[in-house]
Amino acid sequence: MQTTLRIRTRGAGLTEFTPDVQALVERHGRKASLVSLFVQHTSCSLLIQENADPDVCRDLQAFFDRMVPDANDPAMRYLTHRAEGPDDMPAHIKAAVLPVSLNVPIVGGALALGTWQGLYLFEHRSAPHERKVVVTLI
């Protein structure tokens, strides 16, 4: 089974989509298999991260913004790709160092995530976007 999830972001930050993937697993009756996730964009990433305390997501966003600031920051003057705004090339850099695909086992009909783990799309652009994630149940 293969489908594409459309995930709307509110701009830069993490958007959890664990329930969407779990619903697909349940709908297709998979008890033991693997789900593969792949984001079809070059300015966002996929993460498995803590979903209990929202401070974790905020801190991750703050860390990556500090590590790779907008192109307007003096530390980023070396960037040449600026045609799509000051957040675009930094978004590509973040997507280059973070995963764009994930694999999660399915055990007993559920995603085999840890107690506090969730699936996230990490939007690196400032503006809201609709992102596509290809989901393959193997």
PEVENGI-V671370 format. One record per run of one state. SS is the DSSP state (2 for helix, 1 for strand, 0 for the rest). FROM is the first residue (numbers start at 1). TO is the last residue. If there is no record, write none. Layout:
[[SS & FROM & TO] [SS & FROM & TO]]
This chain:
[[0 & 1 & 1] [1 & 2 & 8] [0 & 9 & 12] [1 & 13 & 16] [0 & 17 & 17] [2 & 18 & 27] [0 & 28 & 31] [1 & 32 & 39] [0 & 40 & 43] [1 & 44 & 50] [0 & 51 & 53] [2 & 54 & 67] [0 & 68 & 73] [2 & 74 & 76] [0 & 77 & 87] [2 & 88 & 97] [0 & 98 & 100] [1 & 101 & 107] [0 & 108 & 109] [1 & 110 & 111] [0 & 112 & 116] [1 & 117 & 123] [0 & 124 & 129] [1 & 130 & 137] [0 & 138 & 138]]
